[in-house]
């Protein structure tokens, strides 16, 4: 049978483990605000892959190659909307996608 101090030590370790898990999961879901002067919209206003890539590189200042963006789009990893056969992108979806690219290294 375990003593009371042994049980408390186990409870403390279990509690600390829960805190670490909660902190880790909270840091991944924390949303960062976009750069100053950039307004995000859920409405798909950017027509085509070229315009979406241009918005990412110029407005967000993120340096990604067009080939990488094209590959991700073709693999359907970038959120988009198809309207009358053309691809449209929303700035909010593109921003969330760009911010999610940093999680791949973990």
PyMOL commands that set and color helices and strands:
alter all, ss='L'
color gray80, all
select helices_A, chain A and resi 4-29+49-60+66-74+91-105
alter helices_A, ss='H'
color red, helices_A
select strands_A, chain A and resi 44-47+81-83+86-90
alter strands_A, ss='S'
color yellow, strands_A
deselect
rebuild
show_as cartoon
